[in-house]
Amino acid sequence: MEILFFNNYKEIGEYMYNKAIFGHNITAALFFDDAVGLIRYLLQYDNIDIGGIDIAAMEYNGYSKEYYVTLSEDLTLDVEEAWHIDKYLMAEPDIMLIDGDASSAIIKDISKDNCREIYIGNGCSKDDLLDVIFDNAKIVTNEKDEAVGISFEITESVIDKLNKLCNSNSVDSFVIKHMFK
């Protein structure tokens, strides 16, 4: 799945708007604060119509999961809770943007070619870097097939992913080596 980074709501809003005007139905699965920020930006466009907006702070409705912010190809904005009773509602966008911390159950029935993992804001944390590194880890076992450690290989492709995650070209083997001290 492709990873996209947006510095702010303007960038993600413009991305969604440009996809919609070229005939794509695009949905972003976001948590409350990011959903509200995106909605505020999208409502600045004069030609976006409101289909329905159903969103409230957790203090008002007890809901703390993701919201679907959808901009359809006819520039209609709809916002709804992604979770209902005991499951995630099925979304069928042409393009699904999903917050990196959102539940993967949201995209289980969507082609991975149509999904983009997104991050809003600058920078990356040490935890983000470690997630990429340990995604390639393997359990090391002894002759009794007992786990005795973890092995991972830092290849150029992993370093490229880390640089993309950090929106820079500053991650190298020196940085990685010092992360584990």
Secondary structure, 3 states (H helix, E strand, C coil): CEEEEECCHHHHHHHHHHHHHCCCCEEEEECHHHHHHHHHHHCCCCCCEEEEECCCCHHHHCCCCCEEEEECCCCEEEEEECEECCEECCCCCCEEEEECCCCHHHHCCCCHHHEEEEEECCCCCHHHHHHHHHCCCEEEECCCCCEEEEECCCCHHHHHHHHHHHCCCCCCHHHHHHHCC
